[in-house]
Amino acid sequence: GSIGKKGFDQSRMFLKKVAKHLPLDQGNVTTQVAIVQFSDVGEESVDVPLADGITFKTVEDAVNAMKWHGAIRHDPMTHTAEAIEYVMDHVFGPTLGKIAHTLAIITDGKANGKKDPTAMAAKARERGINVVAIGVAEYDLDELMSLTGKNKSMVLTVKSHSDLSSIVNATAEIVCKHAVTQ
């Protein structure tokens, strides 16, 4: 993977902070969270299944237990399309019902996998999944825009993993806004 251990730890902190801002386990207005790690070396994992991500404590414990799947390489791979497909197959399933679903993708590079990320994100959106694209450091803005169907309000960018904390509120606001308007 292209993300180093420090960036991984900063990403985990970001995930916990965003989850803390979401209405988890709050009666009839609630959010469920799933967290997936995707790796180009076959170490994909659903660290928090959607059915389990109903309390902040569950999400926090799972994020704390996440293991870095990477090793720094000079030619890092960014398999964005494959990651979207993995989430659609292993988290959302074939039928979504009437509940809002949002996929937030955190990427630090331009996709270079075998599948087209724009087409895969379009499939997700066709299924009713809102796509939020979060670019870190060496992101490709055109690609982030294409993932969201050219919806600029669904794209967030930061210069480094250490800057992720600056977009916690904006990320939670996007997720909550689209959950209400679904």
C-alpha positions in Angstrom: 0.0 0.0 0.0 0.9 3.6 -0.5 -0.1 4.7 3.0 2.5 4.6 5.7 2.0 3.5 9.3 1.7 7.1 10.5 -0.9 8.0 7.8 -2.8 4.8 8.7 -2.9 5.8 12.4 -4.0 9.4 11.4 -6.7 7.8 9.2 -7.9 5.7 12.1 -8.1 8.8 14.3 -10.2 10.5 11.6 -12.6 7.6 11.4 -13.2 7.6 15.1 -13.7 11.4 15.1 -16.2 11.2 12.3 -18.1 8.3 14.0 -18.3 10.4 17.2 -20.1 13.1 15.2 -22.7 10.7 13.8 -26.0 9.8 15.5 -25.0 6.3 16.5 -27.5 4.4 18.7 -29.9 7.3 19.1 -33.3 5.8 18.9 -35.3 6.2 15.7 -32.8 8.7 14.2 -29.7 6.6 14.0 -26.7 5.8 11.8 -24.9 2.5 11.1 -21.3 2.5 10.2 -19.2 -0.1 8.4 -15.5 0.3 8.0 -13.6 -1.6 5.3 -9.8 -1.7 4.7 -8.8 -2.4 1.1 -5.3 -3.5 0.1 -3.8 -4.4 -3.2 -2.1 -7.4 -1.6 -5.3 -9.3 -0.8 -5.7 -8.3 2.8 -9.2 -6.7 2.4 -11.2 -6.7 5.6 -14.6 -5.6 6.9 -13.4 -4.3 10.2 -16.9 -3.2 11.2 -19.8 -4.9 9.5 -22.8 -2.7 8.9 -25.0 -4.6 11.3 -22.5 -4.2 14.1 -21.7 -0.5 13.6 -24.6 0.8 15.7 -22.7 2.2 18.7 -19.7 4.4 19.0 -18.1 2.0 21.4 -18.3 -0.8 18.8 -16.9 1.4 16.1 -14.2 2.8 18.3 -13.1 -0.7 19.5 -12.9 -2.0 16.0 -11.0 1.0 14.7 -8.5 0.6 17.6 -8.0 -3.0 16.7 -7.4 -2.3 13.0 -4.0 -3.5 11.7 -2.0 -1.7 9.1 -2.0 -3.9 5.9 0.8 -2.2 4.2 4.4 -1.9 3.4 5.8 1.1 1.7 6.6 0.5 -1.9 8.1 2.7 -4.6 5.3 1.9 -6.9 2.2 2.0 -4.7 -1.1 0.7 -6.1 -4.4 2.4 -5.7 -7.3 0.1 -6.6 -10.2 2.4 -6.1 -12.6 0.6 -8.4 -11.8 -2.8 -6.9 -12.4 -1.3 -3.4 -15.8 0.1 -4.4 -16.8 -3.2 -5.8 -15.6 -5.0 -2.7 -17.7 -2.7 -0.5 -20.8 -3.2 -2.7 -20.3 -7.0 -2.5 -19.3 -7.4 1.1 -21.1 -4.5 3.0 -24.1 -3.2 1.1 -25.3 -6.5 -0.5 -27.7 -6.8 -3.4 -30.7 -4.9 -2.0 -30.6 -1.7 -0.1 -34.2 -0.9 0.7 -35.3 2.6 1.4 -32.6 3.5 3.8 -29.9 6.0 2.8 -26.4 4.6 2.1 -23.2 6.5 1.8 -19.8 5.3 0.8 -16.9 7.5 1.8 -13.7 6.7 0.0 -10.4 7.9 1.4 -7.7 7.8 -1.2 -4.2 9.1 -1.5 -3.5 8.6 -5.2 -4.8 8.2 -8.7 -6.4 4.8 -9.3 -4.3 2.4 -11.2 -6.1 -0.9 -10.8 -7.5 -3.0 -13.6 -11.1 -1.7 -13.3 -12.5 1.8 -14.1 -13.3 3.7 -10.8 -15.6 6.1 -12.5 -17.8 3.2 -13.9 -17.7 1.4 -10.5 -18.7 4.5 -8.6 -21.5 5.1 -11.1 -22.8 1.6 -10.4 -22.8 2.4 -6.7 -24.7 5.6 -7.3 -27.2 3.8 -9.6 -27.9 1.5 -6.7 -28.7 4.5 -4.5 -25.3 4.7 -2.7 -24.1 8.3 -2.2 -20.4 8.5 -2.9 -18.2 10.9 -0.9 -14.6 11.2 -2.2 -11.9 12.2 0.3 -8.5 13.0 -1.3 -5.3 13.0 0.7 -1.9 14.3 -0.5 -1.4 13.0 -4.0 -5.0 12.7 -5.0 -6.3 13.3 -8.5 -9.1 16.0 -8.3 -10.7 15.0 -11.6 -10.9 11.4 -10.5 -12.5 12.4 -7.1 -15.0 14.5 -9.0 -15.8 11.6 -11.3 -16.4 9.3 -8.3 -19.1 11.6 -7.0 -20.7 12.1 -10.4 -19.2 15.6 -10.7 -20.9 16.6 -7.4 -18.3 19.0 -5.9 -20.2 19.1 -2.6 -19.3 15.4 -2.1 -15.5 16.0 -2.5 -13.2 16.8 0.3 -9.4 17.2 0.1 -6.5 17.6 2.4 -2.8 18.0 1.9 -1.7 15.2 4.2 -3.1 12.5 6.5 -2.3 14.8 9.5 -4.8 17.3 8.0 -7.7 14.8 8.1 -8.9 16.2 11.4 -9.7 19.5 9.7 -12.5 17.9 7.7 -14.2 15.8 10.4 -17.1 18.1 10.8 -17.6 18.5 7.0 -17.5 14.7 6.5 -20.1 14.1 9.2 -22.3 16.9 7.8 -22.2 15.4 4.3 -23.1 11.9 5.6 -25.9 13.3 7.8 -27.3 15.6 5.1 -27.6 12.8 2.6 -29.1 10.4 5.1 -31.9 12.9 5.7 -32.5 13.8 2.0 -32.6 10.2 0.8 
